[in-house]
Amino acid sequence: MATKLNISRELAYDLIHAEGFPLTKLGRIVRIPVDKLEKWLEKRTGEHYA
């Protein structure tokens, strides 16, 4: 996610704790579905990500 959004790893970790952030936890493993991430970003920025 950090690479796709061109943000720091630290900021990516901060984002996953944001309310409503789309993620799935499998034990300690965190997965972020790309389609849900793109929709989440579009909702907040009004820009299309792909």
C-alpha positions, 0 to 999 in steps of 0.5 A, a space after each residue: 500500500 505504501 508503494 502504491 500510494 507513494 507514502 512512507 511506511 509509517 504513514 501507511 501504518 497510521 492509515 490502517 488505524 483510521 476509522 473505516 479503513 478497509 482492511 482484513 485481519 487474519 491473525 496478525 496479518 493485515 490484508 488491504 483489498 485494492 478495490 476497497 482501498 481505491 474506493 476509500 481513497 476516492 470517497 475522501 479525495 474525489 480522485 480516481 485511483 487505479 
